[in-house]
Amino acid sequence: MERIPILKVGEFLLVSIQVDMHDRLAMSLQDDLTAKLVATRAKGVLIDISSLDMVDSFIGRMLGHMAAMAGALGAKAVVVGMQPAVAITIVELGMALTEVRTALNVDKGMALLQSLVAKSCSMDNHDCHEK
């Protein structure tokens, strides 16, 4: 079965979707991502969708669900590389991706994740540098 790789980069996970998403692949990615978040205790997830030309309502919802699940597991989530046509489709479908933070590219997304994690650590008074 086809899988989307999930890479650990420092305290974050990087998911780069380089294939056309279909429903079964999106479901397996969701399962793989939550398992990897628990296993690695990552503080953030960067989901790169720059290769996606189209997103249907199911895939859009799955992106929202993945961000919400990351949040429930104590991680921040940022989606990067959204094509204009994808953004238009999401808006036209009336999808409110309230849990999804976005950035233009991977560099800006990583900076946003670092900022969100730092802010969360200072607000919660947690030792965010635990091993």
Buried (B, 14 or more C-beta within 10 A) or exposed (E): EEEBEBEEEEBBBBBBBEEEBEEEBBEBBBEBBBEBBEEBEBBBBBBBBBEBEEBBEEBBBBBBBBBBBBEEBBBBBBBBBBBEEBEEBBEEEEBEBEBBBBBEEBEBBBEBBBEBBEEBBEEEEEEEEEE
